[in-house]
Amino acid sequence: MEFDWLDISFDLKKITPREIEEAFEDPFALRILPDTEIAGDEARYFCLGKSISDRAIFSVFWTDGKNYRVLLARDMTDAESTFYRRKIAEIHG
């Protein structure tokens, strides 16, 4: 997977591109297509994953299957972390 980091609208100093990429590479990462009427090239996905340093990261992204464009990345909220842990337990449990 290739990431496009040009013209990012959020602060890459708070969460580095490497941390975001690591969250996508997390073997337990959850990639979710929200229930929405937007389809095709306009679809936006959510990724909940952890970096190697165990930082829980929530991202909104677009992909064509090969290239990824992260539109937003931040630390997971408590509710998102709970959801992430619960889904991992359900899948691997």
N, C-alpha and C positions, 0 to 999 in steps of 0.2 A: 504494500500500500504506500502511496506517495501522498504527502501532505503539501498543500498550497498555503504558505504563510505570508503571501503578499497582501498588502492593504487590509490587515486585520484591524477590526474596530474595537478590540478590547486590549487591556494592558498585559503584554507578554512578559512583564517583569514580575507580576504577582504570581502567575503560573507560567512556567517556561514551556516552550514548544516540546522539549524532551519529556517533561512530566506528562503533558497531554498525550503524546505518542505512546508513552508507557502505559497510560490508562487504557488506550485502545488495544494495546498488546496484552493486557491483563487476561489470563485464560478464563477468568470468571466475569469479564466485562459484559454488561447487558447493553445491547443495541436495540432500541425500540423505535418503531414508527408510530407516532401518536395517532390516535383516532381522529382523522381529519379528512376533509374533502379534497385537500390539495394532493395532486398526484403527478406522476411523471417526473420531469426534470425539476419541478418545484418542490418536491418532497423534502422535508427536513426530518432528521432523526435525532434521538437522544442517545448518549452513551454515558453509562455509569460504570466507572472502573477505578482501579487504584494504581498509583505509580509504584515504582520499585521501593520508594521510601515510605509506602503505605499511606500516601496522601489520597483521599477519596475525592475524585474529580467528576463533575457533571459537565457534559459538553452538548452543544447543539451543533449538528453538522449536516452537510450535504455531501453526497457521493455519487459518482457515476459507476461505481463498482471497482475502480482502480485508483482514482484520485479522491482525496478527502479534503474538504474545505471546512474548517472549524469556524463557526460563526460566533460562538460564545463558549467560554470555559470558565468555571469557577469551582470553589470547594462545594461538595455536596452539603445540603442542609441535613439536619438530624433526621427528618422524615425520609429523605432520599437514601441516607445511609441505612436506615432501618429497612426500607424497601429492598435495597441491594442485598443486605445480609439475608433477608427472608427469602428472596428469589434464589440465591445461591443454595440455601438450605433445602429448598423445595427441589431444585434440580439435582443436587449432589447428595441429598440427604439421607 
